[in-house]
Amino acid sequence: MLFEADKVMFEIYRETEYTGRYRVVYFTELEDHNKESEINHALAGEHVYDGFIRNYRKEDAKQIIGGIVERLNSGERIDSQEIERALGEHIA
């Protein structure tokens, strides 16, 4: 059983108000000074995928997510099943 501290909540979204680029936000890692603005950007954007990654080896998962965001920004279409397959064992 995973506890809240053992996982990181994230969302991949596309900005609709600014650049139209895809971004990722790690909600549980936001600090007080940027929490409100980052959440507002994500809420204003177009949802692509959200979930939790395991805190253990989260840097590996973040590299995978970063690669997905890069692919999306280059015009590739990626569905949620492909994101889940790419994250594999990193999903909490």
MMTF fields as JSON, N, C-alpha, C and O atoms, coordinates in Angstrom:
{
  "mmtfVersion": "1.0.0",
  "mmtfProducer": "UNKNOWN",
  "numBonds": 367,
  "numAtoms": 368,
  "numGroups": 92,
  "numChains": 1,
  "numModels": 1,
  "chainsPerModel": [1],
  "groupsPerChain": [92],
  "chainIdList": ["A"],
  "bondAtomList": [4, 2, 8, 6, 12, 10, 16, 14, 20, 18, 24, 22, 28, 26, 32, 30, 36, 34, 40, 38, 44, 42, 48, 46, 52, 50, 56, 54, 60, 58, 64, 62, 68, 66, 72, 70, 76, 74, 80, 78, 84, 82, 88, 86, 92, 90, 96, 94, 100, 98, 104, 102, 108, 106, 112, 110, 116, 114, 120, 118, 124, 122, 128, 126, 132, 130, 136, 134, 140, 138, 144, 142, 148, 146, 152, 150, 156, 154, 160, 158, 164, 162, 168, 166, 172, 170, 176, 174, 180, 178, 184, 182, 188, 186, 192, 190, 196, 194, 200, 198, 204, 202, 208, 206, 212, 210, 216, 214, 220, 218, 224, 222, 228, 226, 232, 230, 236, 234, 240, 238, 244, 242, 248, 246, 252, 250, 256, 254, 260, 258, 264, 262, 268, 266, 272, 270, 276, 274, 280, 278, 284, 282, 288, 286, 292, 290, 296, 294, 300, 298, 304, 302, 308, 306, 312, 310, 316, 314, 320, 318, 324, 322, 328, 326, 332, 330, 336, 334, 340, 338, 344, 342, 348, 346, 352, 350, 356, 354, 360, 358, 364, 362],
  "bondOrderList": [1, 1, 1, 1, 1, 1, 1, 1, 1, 1, 1, 1, 1, 1, 1, 1, 1, 1, 1, 1, 1, 1, 1, 1, 1, 1, 1, 1, 1, 1, 1, 1, 1, 1, 1, 1, 1, 1, 1, 1, 1, 1, 1, 1, 1, 1, 1, 1, 1, 1, 1, 1, 1, 1, 1, 1, 1, 1, 1, 1, 1, 1, 1, 1, 1, 1, 1, 1, 1, 1, 1, 1, 1, 1, 1, 1, 1, 1, 1, 1, 1, 1, 1, 1, 1, 1, 1, 1, 1, 1, 1],
  "groupList": [{"groupName": "MET", "atomNameList": ["N", "CA", "C", "O"], "elementList": ["N", "C", "C", "O"], "formalChargeList": [0, 0, 0, 0], "bondAtomList": [1, 0, 2, 1, 3, 2], "bondOrderList": [1, 1, 2], "singleLetterCode": "M", "chemCompType": "L-PEPTIDE LINKING"}, {"groupName": "LEU", "atomNameList": ["N", "CA", "C", "O"], "elementList": ["N", "C", "C", "O"], "formalChargeList": [0, 0, 0, 0], "bondAtomList": [1, 0, 2, 1, 3, 2], "bondOrderList": [1, 1, 2], "singleLetterCode": "L", "chemCompType": "L-PEPTIDE LINKING"}, {"groupName": "PHE", "atomNameList": ["N", "CA", "C", "O"], "elementList": ["N", "C", "C", "O"], "formalChargeList": [0, 0, 0, 0], "bondAtomList": [1, 0, 2, 1, 3, 2], "bondOrderList": [1, 1, 2], "singleLetterCode": "F", "chemCompType": "L-PEPTIDE LINKING"}, {"groupName": "GLU", "atomNameList": ["N", "CA", "C", "O"], "elementList": ["N", "C", "C", "O"], "formalChargeList": [0, 0, 0, 0], "bondAtomList": [1, 0, 2, 1, 3, 2], "bondOrderList": [1, 1, 2], "singleLetterCode": "E", "chemCompType": "L-PEPTIDE LINKING"}, {"groupName": "ALA", "atomNameList": ["N", "CA", "C", "O"], "elementList": ["N", "C", "C", "O"], "formalChargeList": [0, 0, 0, 0], "bondAtomList": [1, 0, 2, 1, 3, 2], "bondOrderList": [1, 1, 2], "singleLetterCode": "A", "chemCompType": "L-PEPTIDE LINKING"}, {"groupName": "ASP", "atomNameList": ["N", "CA", "C", "O"], "elementList": ["N", "C", "C", "O"], "formalChargeList": [0, 0, 0, 0], "bondAtomList": [1, 0, 2, 1, 3, 2], "bondOrderList": [1, 1, 2], "singleLetterCode": "D", "chemCompType": "L-PEPTIDE LINKING"}, {"groupName": "LYS", "atomNameList": ["N", "CA", "C", "O"], "elementList": ["N", "C", "C", "O"], "formalChargeList": [0, 0, 0, 0], "bondAtomList": [1, 0, 2, 1, 3, 2], "bondOrderList": [1, 1, 2], "singleLetterCode": "K", "chemCompType": "L-PEPTIDE LINKING"}, {"groupName": "VAL", "atomNameList": ["N", "CA", "C", "O"], "elementList": ["N", "C", "C", "O"], "formalChargeList": [0, 0, 0, 0], "bondAtomList": [1, 0, 2, 1, 3, 2], "bondOrderList": [1, 1, 2], "singleLetterCode": "V", "chemCompType": "L-PEPTIDE LINKING"}, {"groupName": "ILE", "atomNameList": ["N", "CA", "C", "O"], "elementList": ["N", "C", "C", "O"], "formalChargeList": [0, 0, 0, 0], "bondAtomList": [1, 0, 2, 1, 3, 2], "bondOrderList": [1, 1, 2], "singleLetterCode": "I", "chemCompType": "L-PEPTIDE LINKING"}, {"groupName": "TYR", "atomNameList": ["N", "CA", "C", "O"], "elementList": ["N", "C", "C", "O"], "formalChargeList": [0, 0, 0, 0], "bondAtomList": [1, 0, 2, 1, 3, 2], "bondOrderList": [1, 1, 2], "singleLetterCode": "Y", "chemCompType": "L-PEPTIDE LINKING"}, {"groupName": "ARG", "atomNameList": ["N", "CA", "C", "O"], "elementList": ["N", "C", "C", "O"], "formalChargeList": [0, 0, 0, 0], "bondAtomList": [1, 0, 2, 1, 3, 2], "bondOrderList": [1, 1, 2], "singleLetterCode": "R", "chemCompType": "L-PEPTIDE LINKING"}, {"groupName": "THR", "atomNameList": ["N", "CA", "C", "O"], "elementList": ["N", "C", "C", "O"], "formalChargeList": [0, 0, 0, 0], "bondAtomList": [1, 0, 2, 1, 3, 2], "bondOrderList": [1, 1, 2], "singleLetterCode": "T", "chemCompType": "L-PEPTIDE LINKING"}, {"groupName": "GLY", "atomNameList": ["N", "CA", "C", "O"], "elementList": ["N", "C", "C", "O"], "formalChargeList": [0, 0, 0, 0], "bondAtomList": [1, 0, 2, 1, 3, 2], "bondOrderList": [1, 1, 2], "singleLetterCode": "G", "chemCompType": "PEPTIDE LINKING"}, {"groupName": "HIS", "atomNameList": ["N", "CA", "C", "O"], "elementList": ["N", "C", "C", "O"], "formalChargeList": [0, 0, 0, 0], "bondAtomList": [1, 0, 2, 1, 3, 2], "bondOrderList": [1, 1, 2], "singleLetterCode": "H", "chemCompType": "L-PEPTIDE LINKING"}, {"groupName": "ASN", "atomNameList": ["N", "CA", "C", "O"], "elementList": ["N", "C", "C", "O"], "formalChargeList": [0, 0, 0, 0], "bondAtomList": [1, 0, 2, 1, 3, 2], "bondOrderList": [1, 1, 2], "singleLetterCode": "N", "chemCompType": "L-PEPTIDE LINKING"}, {"groupName": "SER", "atomNameList": ["N", "CA", "C", "O"], "elementList": ["N", "C", "C", "O"], "formalChargeList": [0, 0, 0, 0], "bondAtomList": [1, 0, 2, 1, 3, 2], "bondOrderList": [1, 1, 2], "singleLetterCode": "S", "chemCompType": "L-PEPTIDE LINKING"}, {"groupName": "GLN", "atomNameList": ["N", "CA", "C", "O"], "elementList": ["N", "C", "C", "O"], "formalChargeList": [0, 0, 0, 0], "bondAtomList": [1, 0, 2, 1, 3, 2], "bondOrderList": [1, 1, 2], "singleLetterCode": "Q", "chemCompType": "L-PEPTIDE LINKING"}],
  "groupTypeList": [0, 1, 2, 3, 4, 5, 6, 7, 0, 2, 3, 8, 9, 10, 3, 11, 3, 9, 11, 12, 10, 9, 10, 7, 7, 9, 2, 11, 3, 1, 3, 5, 13, 14, 6, 3, 15, 3, 8, 14, 13, 4, 1, 4, 12, 3, 13, 7, 9, 5, 12, 2, 8, 10, 14, 9, 10, 6, 3, 5, 4, 6, 16, 8, 8, 12, 12, 8, 7, 3, 10, 1, 14, 15, 12, 3, 10, 8, 5, 15, 16, 3, 8, 3, 10, 4, 1, 12, 3, 13, 8, 4],
  "groupIdList": [1, 2, 3, 4, 5, 6, 7, 8, 9, 10, 11, 12, 13, 14, 15, 16, 17, 18, 19, 20, 21, 22, 23, 24, 25, 26, 27, 28, 29, 30, 31, 32, 33, 34, 35, 36, 37, 38, 39, 40, 41, 42, 43, 44, 45, 46, 47, 48, 49, 50, 51, 52, 53, 54, 55, 56, 57, 58, 59, 60, 61, 62, 63, 64, 65, 66, 67, 68, 69, 70, 71, 72, 73, 74, 75, 76, 77, 78, 79, 80, 81, 82, 83, 84, 85, 86, 87, 88, 89, 90, 91, 92],
  "secStructList": [7, 7, 7, 4, 4, 4, 3, 3, 3, 3, 3, 3, 3, 3, 7, 1, 1, 1, 1, 7, 7, 3, 3, 3, 3, 3, 4, 4, 4, 7, 7, 6, 6, 6, 2, 2, 2, 2, 2, 2, 2, 2, 2, 2, 1, 3, 3, 3, 3, 3, 3, 3, 3, 3, 1, 6, 6, 2, 2, 2, 2, 2, 2, 2, 2, 2, 2, 2, 2, 2, 2, 2, 2, 6, 6, 7, 7, 7, 7, 2, 2, 2, 2, 2, 2, 2, 2, 4, 4, 4, 5, 7],
  "xCoordList": [0.833, 0.0, 0.877, 1.776, 0.629, 1.406, 0.763, -0.458, 1.591, 1.123, 1.278, 1.976, 0.634, 0.701, 2.148, 2.458, 3.017, 4.415, 5.179, 6.287, 4.61, 5.287, 4.968, 5.432, 4.17, 3.796, 3.706, 3.553, 3.806, 3.788, 2.641, 2.558, 1.763, 0.631, 1.08, 1.738, 0.713, 1.117, 0.004, -0.946, 0.145, -0.771, 0.009, 0.853, -0.293, 0.204, -0.964, -2.075, -0.714, -1.767, -1.192, 0.022, -2.099, -1.691, -2.18, -3.355, -1.26, -1.638, -2.587, -2.341, -3.645, -4.59, -4.572, -5.07, -3.997, -3.994, -2.679, -2.649, -1.61, -0.297, 0.295, -0.057, 1.158, 1.92, 1.265, 1.627, 0.311, -0.284, 0.601, 0.306, 1.676, 2.606, 2.128, 1.353, 2.615, 2.306, 3.265, 4.441, 2.735, 3.525, 3.143, 2.13, 3.959, 3.641, 3.79, 4.685, 2.918, 3.019, 2.974, 2.151, 3.864, 3.924, 3.302, 3.989, 2.016, 1.256, 1.818, 1.907, 2.195, 2.632, 4.038, 4.522, 4.701, 6.035, 6.032, 7.083, 4.861, 4.778, 5.034, 4.689, 5.637, 5.891, 4.893, 4.214, 4.799, 3.8, 3.901, 2.878, 5.111, 5.264, 4.783, 4.505, 4.68, 4.245, 3.016, 2.545, 2.503, 1.402, 0.168, -0.354, -0.298, -1.538, -1.435, -2.342, -0.343, -0.223, -0.079, -0.652, 0.659, 0.827, -0.483, -0.811, -1.215, -2.506, -3.469, -4.196, -3.483, -4.355, -4.003, -4.9, -2.718, -2.308, -2.815, -3.328, -2.664, -3.107, -4.627, -5.133, -5.344, -6.808, -7.307, -8.329, -6.598, -7.001, -6.625, -7.146, -5.73, -5.25, -6.161, -7.172, -5.763, -6.486, -5.855, -4.686, -6.627, -6.133, -5.707, -6.413, -4.552, -4.072, -4.025, -4.573, -3.369, -3.214, -2.867, -2.154, -3.368, -2.953, -2.853, -3.419, -2.129, -1.965, -0.932, -0.577, -0.458, 0.555, 1.73, 1.556, 2.921, 4.121, 4.68, 4.48, 5.378, 6.009, 7.143, 7.883, 7.264, 8.346, 9.698, 10.698, 9.711, 10.928, 11.259, 10.437, 12.429, 12.898, 12.042, 11.839, 11.543, 10.697, 11.451, 10.841, 12.762, 13.536, 13.511, 13.48, 13.524, 13.392, 12.028, 11.924, 10.985, 9.629, 9.514, 8.86, 10.145, 10.1, 10.8, 10.372, 11.854, 12.516, 11.581, 11.522, 10.865, 9.906, 8.812, 8.468, 8.268, 7.217, 7.751, 7.058, 8.966, 9.576, 9.694, 9.466, 10.051, 10.135, 8.779, 8.666, 7.753, 6.388, 5.971, 5.4, 6.256, 5.916, 6.653, 6.068, 7.921, 8.689, 8.061, 7.939, 7.669, 7.043, 5.727, 5.431, 4.933, 3.677, 3.938, 3.235, 4.948, 5.273, 5.834, 5.819, 6.323, 6.818, 5.704, 5.943, 4.481, 3.34, 2.858, 1.882, 3.517, 3.123, 1.855, 1.686, 0.986, -0.222, 0.072, 0.544, -0.217, 0.037, -1.222, -1.699, -1.756, -2.959, -2.576, -1.415, -3.579, -3.324, -2.771, -1.971, -3.185, -2.651, -1.152, -0.401, -0.723, 0.706, 1.498, 2.616, 0.919, 1.575, 1.706, 2.762, 0.646, 0.686, 1.702, 2.41, 1.772, 2.769, 4.191, 5.07, 4.398, 5.739, 6.138, 7.293, 5.191, 5.494, 5.598, 6.342, 4.853, 4.956, 4.954, 4.001, 6.026, 6.137, 6.243, 6.181, 6.4, 6.509, 5.155, 5.09, 4.076, 2.742, 2.418, 2.604, 1.925, 1.573, 0.119, -0.368],
  "yCoordList": [-1.182, 0.0, 1.244, 1.365, 2.169, 3.398, 4.491, 4.642, 5.238, 6.389, 7.627, 7.591, 8.723, 9.962, 10.389, 10.877, 10.211, 10.626, 9.725, 10.066, 8.595, 7.643, 7.838, 7.073, 8.871, 9.088, 10.576, 11.412, 10.879, 12.253, 12.381, 11.623, 13.348, 13.596, 14.542, 15.551, 14.198, 15.039, 15.134, 14.352, 16.111, 16.246, 16.741, 17.632, 16.146, 16.639, 17.385, 16.86, 18.602, 19.408, 20.271, 20.44, 20.813, 21.733, 23.113, 23.31, 24.072, 25.453, 25.945, 25.732, 26.585, 27.131, 28.648, 29.271, 29.25, 30.709, 31.336, 32.519, 30.582, 31.163, 30.606, 31.066, 29.657, 29.175, 28.014, 27.728, 27.342, 26.158, 24.929, 23.886, 25.048, 23.933, 23.027, 23.428, 21.813, 20.844, 21.042, 21.357, 20.849, 21.004, 19.922, 19.24, 19.781, 18.874, 19.65, 20.484, 19.372, 19.961, 18.819, 17.91, 18.88, 17.903, 18.567, 19.258, 18.358, 19.077, 18.909, 19.884, 17.711, 17.466, 17.984, 17.891, 18.527, 19.097, 20.629, 21.262, 21.211, 22.664, 23.289, 22.722, 24.452, 25.186, 26.326, 26.652, 26.927, 27.97, 29.124, 29.693, 29.483, 30.656, 30.423, 31.389, 29.178, 28.925, 28.028, 27.744, 27.588, 26.625, 27.156, 26.49, 28.325, 28.856, 29.094, 28.724, 29.707, 30.009, 28.739, 28.662, 27.758, 26.512, 25.728, 25.163, 25.697, 25.009, 25.717, 25.063, 27.039, 27.806, 27.577, 27.46, 27.509, 27.231, 25.856, 25.698, 24.877, 23.52, 23.463, 22.82, 24.129, 24.121, 24.829, 24.441, 25.856, 26.605, 25.854, 26.157, 24.882, 24.149, 22.998, 22.721, 22.342, 21.179, 19.92, 19.628, 19.182, 17.986, 16.916, 16.646, 16.317, 15.205, 13.921, 12.895, 13.986, 12.788, 13.237, 14.223, 12.519, 12.774, 11.458, 10.445, 11.496, 10.296, 10.49, 11.612, 9.374, 9.366, 8.513, 7.466, 8.972, 8.165, 7.842, 8.583, 6.732, 6.334, 7.303, 7.737, 7.627, 8.499, 7.814, 8.467, 6.491, 5.721, 5.758, 5.359, 6.224, 6.362, 7.344, 7.172, 8.378, 9.35, 10.122, 10.586, 10.267, 10.981, 10.226, 10.844, 8.906, 8.094, 8.333, 8.495, 8.354, 8.588, 9.986, 10.176, 10.961, 12.338, 12.443, 13.218, 11.685, 11.675, 11.097, 11.607, 10.054, 9.463, 10.478, 10.671, 11.124, 12.126, 13.291, 13.789, 13.723, 14.795, 14.426, 15.261, 13.179, 12.704, 12.693, 13.014, 12.326, 12.334, 13.751, 13.992, 14.688, 16.098, 16.614, 17.329, 16.265, 16.665, 16.108, 16.817, 14.856, 14.237, 14.921, 15.159, 15.238, 15.95, 17.319, 17.737, 18.009, 19.341, 19.296, 20.305, 18.148, 18.025, 17.605, 17.411, 17.465, 17.175, 15.744, 15.417, 14.891, 13.487, 13.332, 14.006, 12.452, 12.142, 10.936, 9.901, 11.093, 10.028, 9.863, 10.829, 8.652, 8.44, 7.994, 7.701, 7.949, 7.648, 6.243, 6.028, 5.28, 3.92, 3.894, 3.177, 4.669, 4.713, 5.374, 4.958, 6.396, 7.043, 6.043, 5.95, 5.299, 4.308, 3.207, 2.761, 2.768, 1.745, 2.287, 1.585, 3.538, 4.134, 4.257, 4.024, 4.619, 4.777, 3.438, 3.304, 2.459, 1.105, 1.02, 1.437, 0.477, 0.24, 1.518, 1.46, 2.669, 3.937, 4.457, 5.326, 3.938, 4.392, 3.861, 2.681, 4.768, 4.384, 3.958, 3.599],
  "zCoordList": [0.0, 0.0, 0.0, 0.832, -0.92, -1.0, -0.15, -0.131, 0.539, 1.294, 0.426, -0.588, 0.815, 0.044, -0.224, -1.311, 0.742, 0.591, -0.373, -0.786, -0.732, -1.602, -3.08, -3.925, -3.394, -4.793, -5.104, -4.213, -6.391, -6.877, -7.877, -8.843, -7.632, -8.523, -9.636, -9.38, -10.886, -12.008, -13.043, -13.034, -13.938, -15.064, -16.274, -16.172, -17.417, -18.704, -19.33, -19.409, -19.771, -20.36, -21.484, -21.604, -22.303, -23.363, -22.984, -22.67, -23.017, -22.729, -23.811, -24.998, -23.417, -24.396, -24.407, -25.344, -23.366, -23.274, -23.72, -24.057, -23.729, -23.995, -25.289, -26.375, -25.187, -26.346, -27.084, -28.225, -26.456, -27.065, -26.944, -27.527, -26.196, -26.019, -24.885, -24.016, -24.93, -23.888, -22.724, -22.91, -21.517, -20.301, -19.307, -19.462, -18.303, -17.198, -15.901, -15.764, -14.964, -13.637, -12.623, -12.729, -11.651, -10.568, -9.342, -8.589, -9.147, -8.125, -6.728, -5.982, -6.36, -4.987, -4.719, -3.591, -5.733, -5.526, -5.614, -5.514, -5.798, -5.88, -4.517, -3.48, -4.539, -3.306, -3.199, -4.173, -2.035, -1.798, -2.789, -3.17, -3.214, -4.084, -5.515, -6.226, -5.954, -7.333, -7.435, -8.536, -6.316, -6.308, -7.031, -7.925, -6.665, -7.228, -8.733, -9.479, -9.185, -10.619, -11.456, -12.543, -10.987, -11.737, -11.814, -12.857, -10.731, -10.739, -11.68, -12.429, -11.651, -12.547, -14.01, -14.844, -14.337, -15.721, -16.162, -17.27, -15.29, -15.634, -15.794, -16.713, -14.91, -14.99, -16.247, -16.812, -16.684, -17.879, -19.154, -20.227, -19.046, -20.213, -20.6, -19.955, -21.678, -22.184, -21.599, -21.853, -20.82, -20.137, -21.143, -22.114, -20.9, -21.722, -20.895, -21.298, -19.736, -18.897, -17.484, -17.299, -16.492, -15.111, -14.375, -14.786, -13.293, -12.498, -11.418, -11.055, -10.913, -9.86, -10.302, -10.926, -9.972, -10.161, -8.787, -7.825, -8.717, -7.454, -7.126, -8.01, -5.864, -5.422, -5.631, -5.931, -5.467, -5.694, -7.184, -8.009, -7.53, -8.915, -9.72, -10.922, -9.031, -9.712, -10.786, -11.749, -10.64, -11.664, -12.99, -14.054, -12.932, -14.153, -14.796, -16.012, -13.969, -14.475, -15.067, -16.092, -14.428, -14.94, -16.295, -17.15, -16.496, -17.807, -18.87, -19.989, -18.531, -19.466, -19.79, -20.956, -18.765, -18.965, -19.793, -20.68, -19.514, -20.295, -21.767, -22.642, -22.035, -23.413, -24.088, -25.27, -23.342, -23.882, -24.232, -25.295, -23.336, -23.586, -24.815, -25.629, -24.962, -26.15, -27.423, -28.422, -27.384, -28.557, -28.899, -30.07, -27.871, -28.103, -28.723, -29.643, -28.215, -28.736, -30.155, -30.859, -30.572, -31.939, -32.9, -34.092, -32.368, -33.218, -33.211, -33.887, -32.467, -32.41, -31.566, -30.549, -31.995, -31.221, -30.339, -30.809, -29.053, -28.091, -27.241, -26.645, -27.182, -26.375, -24.964, -24.68, -24.091, -22.683, -22.474, -21.564, -23.304, -23.169, -23.454, -22.792, -24.432, -24.743, -23.613, -23.309, -22.998, -21.856, -20.713, -20.087, -20.439, -19.366, -19.653, -18.75, -20.916, -21.261, -21.063, -20.563, -21.462, -21.331, -19.85, -19.493, -19.008, -17.583, -16.859, -15.888, -17.335, -16.788, -15.284, -14.626, -14.74, -13.293, -12.471, -11.243, -13.115, -12.386, -11.93, -11.061, -12.501, -12.117, -10.732, -10.435, -9.888, -8.509, -8.439, -7.367]
}
